[in-house]
Amino acid sequence: MSRLPVILLAAGASSRMRGADKLLAVVEGEPLLRRQARMARGVTSGPVLVALPAPPHPRYEVLAGLDVTPLPVPDAGEGMNASLRTAFAALPESVPAAMLLLADLPELTEADLNTVLQSVDLATETLIWRGATEDGKAGHPIVFAASLFPAFAGLKGDGGGREVVARAGDRVRLVPLPGRRARLDLDTPEEWAAWRAARG
C-alpha cells in the first residue's frame, strides 16, 4: 500500500446542479463524496485531506466515521485554485509526492487509484503521473512530485492547477485507465439522469 498523501477536492459549489449537490448524489449505495473518500483511504496509509467549503456544510456529515481529515477552504468561492493552495500548504513537509483526486468522477475505482500510484517512480525525472482515458486523453487522478508543491501557493482563480502541470513540461507520464473513467464528470441533473439510464 502507498504511503503518499491523497488530496480530495470537494469544495466546489455544484453551481450547475440547480440547487442539488452532486457530491451528495448516491452512487453504488453511498454519497459520491463518501465513496471517493473511502476509496482514497483504501489506497494509502498516509493522510487523506478532504478540501471542503467552510462549515457548516452537509458534506462534513457524509464523511463521519472515515479516517480522513476535513480541510475547510474559507475562500472556496474563488475557485478550485483556492482549494489547491489550502491543501498543498497542509501537507506534511517530508512527503515526496501527493495524489490529487477530484470528488466528482463517479466511475473511478479504487483499482484505478492504485494503478496510478503504482506507476509512480520517484527515482526518474518524471514530476507528474496522471490518469488518462484508454485512448490517451489526460485526466485524473494526478500525482505531483514534491518539487512542484511550492508552485501551488501562488495559484489564483479556477485553473485547477493547469499552470503547475504546464511547468512540468514533458516530465509527465500518462497512465491509461479503462474507458473514460479518468475524465467522466457529471455537472448537471440531465447528465446525471443520462448516466444513470445508461448504467441501467
N, C-alpha and C positions, 0 to 999 in steps of 0.2 A: 504493500500500500504506500502511496505517495505521502510525503510529509509537507508538501508545498501548501501554502495557504490558498483558499479559494475565496474570491470576492464575488458575491452575488448582488447584481444591481437590481434593486426593486423599489426605487424611489420615484419612478415616473408617475405621471398623473392619469394615465389611461384616457387622455383627453378625447380620443376619437370613439370612445365606447358609449357616449351619450348617457353618462350617469352611472354606468356599471363599472366595476373594477375587474379588468381581465385577469389580474393576478389572483383574484379570489374565485375565478371560474373553476368548476370541478373538472379535473382531468384524471381518469383512471381512479375515481373514487375519493380524491382529495383535492383541496385547493391547489391550483397550479404553483403558487409561491411555496407552499409547504412541500410539494413534490420536488421542486427544484432544490430547495434547501436540504431535504432529506438525501437527494442524490449527491449533492456536494459533500455532505457529511460522510456518505458511504465510500467516497474515493480517496479521502485523505485523513491522516491522523493529525494534521496541522489545523490551525484555526480556520473557521468559516465565518467570514464577516458579511453581514447582510445589510446593504445600504438601503435605508427606508426613509419615507417622509418623516418630518418631525412629529412626535407623539402629541396627543393621542391619535391613533390611526388603527383601523381594523386589521391591517397587515401584521401588526405585532401579535395579535391574538392567535393567528393561524400558525405561528412559529412556536407556540407554547409546547414545552416538553422536549424540544430539539436542542442538541448541544451545538448551538450556533450563537454568534454574538451580534445582536441588533446594533446597527450603527446609524443613528439619526443624522440626516443631512439637512441642516437648517435652511440652506439656500437651494433646496431641491428644485424649486420652481425655475431656477436659472437654466436648467437643462442637465443632460447626462454628465457633462464635464464636472459639475459640482459634486456629483457622487464619486466620480473618479478621483478628484482631488482629495476628498474626505477619506475614501477607502485606502488609497495607496499611502496616505500620510499615517494611517493607523496600523500599517503592517509592522511586525517586529523587524528590527534593524538587521538581523542576521540572516534573513531568508534569502536564498539565491535566486528565487523566481516566484511568481504567483500566477494563479489561473484567474481569469476574468470570465464570469458566466452571466449571461442575461437571463432574467427571470421569465421572459415571455416567449420562450422557444419550446412549445409543448411536445414536440416529437423527440427531442434529445433524450437519450437514455444514459443510465449510469455507465453502461459499457462504452458509450461514445466518449464520455469524460475520461474514462480510463485509457481509451485509445490515444487521446491527445496527450495525457500525462505520460504515458509510456513512451511516447515519441521524443520526449524532452531529453536532450543530451547536452549538459552544461559544459562539457569538455570541447565542444565545437564552437565555431564562430557565430552560430545561429543565435539571434536575440529574441525571436518570436516563433512560437509554434501555434499554428492556427487551424482550427477545424474548418473543413470545406465540404461542399457538396460532392457527390461522387463524380460529377463532371468538372470539378476543379474550381468552382466559384468560392471565393473566400467567405468565411462566416465565423461562427463561434462554436465552442469556447476558444479563448486565446490565452496562451501562457506567455508572460513577459519576463525576460531576464531582469535581474535587479538593477543592472546598469541603466535601464530605461525608467526606473521608478521616479527619479527627480524630474523627468520631463512632464509628469502629470501635474506637478504643483502649479504650473502657470496656465493650465488649460482654462478657457472661457467658453461659454455658450453650450451648444448641443452637438458638438462634433463627434462625440463618442470615442475620443482617443485616436481619431484618424491621423492627427499630426504626429502622434507617437509612433504609430505604425509606419508612417512615411519616413520617419527619422531612421528606422531600422534598414531602409533601403532594400537591398537584395538578401539581407540576412534573415529572411522569413521562410519558414518551412510550412507548406500546406499539408494538412493531414486529412485525407479524404474520409468522409463518414457516409453511411448509406443514404441514398435518396437525397432529399432536400433538407434533412434534419438540421443541418448547420445554419440554415438561413430562414426556415419557416417560422414567421411570427404572424400573429393574428391581432389586428388592431381595431377592427370594427365588429359590431354584432353580426353583420352579414358574413364576414369572413369566418367568424366562429361557427355560425349556422352551417355554412357550406362545408367546413372542415368536419364538423360532427356528422353531417349527412354522408360525406364520402367515406367516413370510417364505419358507417352502419350503426 
